[in-house]
């Protein structure tokens, strides 16, 4: 039995990055020998075991054979005769196909260390084409390591195009697509993921609503970058730079989806794109089975971001409509995420990265004003006078915002 560390921990060590969870491959052993040594089996498709003390994952060296479409169509083969090189050959990228022995010696049969030096993402072998998830993984690694100067090898990008053309990506299940997209959105430069997916044609298959934003013009005064797709990428990268969470980044990505449906004769203007964007967010979230918290925030950002940008000039009733539409009183934490996402939309434009977002202070202040109302007293007064409680609450909220706006105006 020989044990090697493999994958990301070895790669990141060579890159000088903090190592995350360590994975191990075991060569020359059998499932029974692993169990006899105290390891606990957990793998459903192939033998994976948890270390009895550290609980780290140890997988028997294996090969695989494609038997059907998609990423489920594989038969795995494990036995003591499978070599380390055999196991490494089935991995996705050369930088992930490096093994380290317990004494620190590296086994690198496919040039992963050299590709780390070249800052190159390159597939290990043609077996890469058998698993469509790898298209998403390459795009995700491009987003993760863009800040280090990594690029995708031309031959790997060409192979990804052939996989998309062959329909392999169409067999991905929604949960797997969401998992990879969510991880990519949380990388340092999410736009690089979408750029790679566009270049190989995969974005049009898995997120056509985002793909069709590219090439759609916007009015140059508010959007000097012009292209709606470029703007979406700037917005999501700004969200990443600010360290915002997944739901804000997903909302940043999807806030303008409706502009992809605007008839060309109306370009560069996009009337009522907010409503169209909200409907598309619903469709995308349902198709990808996105978590409810991501879906709901993305929906209110899509629907209300236009009003949010005009908050300092909105009349009291329209400001109240915005706050009620976002359910701000009952969901104040989500409303703050809404403001963060809208600020990313503001800053994610050419020349606007450092320009203050005036709406932030007003929206926070307006919510605070509504939170200061004594709603129990309002309801009690309505009941005592035989009035409608909901109407009374609405009147008091409107009067509160009228006073709030009046007090904000300079004398």
Secondary structure as UniProt FT lines:
FT   STRAND          2..6
FT   HELIX           8..15
FT   STRAND          23..27
FT   HELIX           31..36
FT   TURN            37..38
FT   STRAND          40..41
FT   STRAND          48..50
FT   TURN            52..54
FT   STRAND          57..60
FT   STRAND          63..66
FT   TURN            70..72
FT   STRAND          74..77
FT   TURN            80..81
FT   HELIX           84..89
FT   HELIX           94..96
FT   STRAND          99..101
FT   TURN            102..103
FT   STRAND          106..107
FT   TURN            109..110
FT   HELIX           112..118
FT   STRAND          120..121
FT   HELIX           126..130
FT   HELIX           133..145
FT   HELIX           146..148
FT   STRAND          151..152
FT   HELIX           154..165
FT   TURN            166..167
FT   HELIX           168..171
FT   HELIX           174..185
FT   TURN            188..189
FT   HELIX           190..199
FT   TURN            200..201
FT   HELIX           203..206
FT   HELIX           208..211
FT   TURN            212..215
FT   TURN            220..222
FT   TURN            224..225
FT   HELIX           228..241
FT   TURN            242..243
FT   HELIX           246..254
FT   TURN            255..256
FT   HELIX           257..261
FT   HELIX           264..266
FT   TURN            267..268
FT   TURN            271..272
FT   HELIX           273..288
FT   HELIX           292..309
FT   HELIX           311..313
FT   HELIX           316..325
FT   TURN            326..330
FT   HELIX           332..347
FT   TURN            350..351
FT   TURN            353..354
FT   HELIX           358..371
FT   HELIX           375..384
FT   TURN            385..386
FT   HELIX           389..408
//
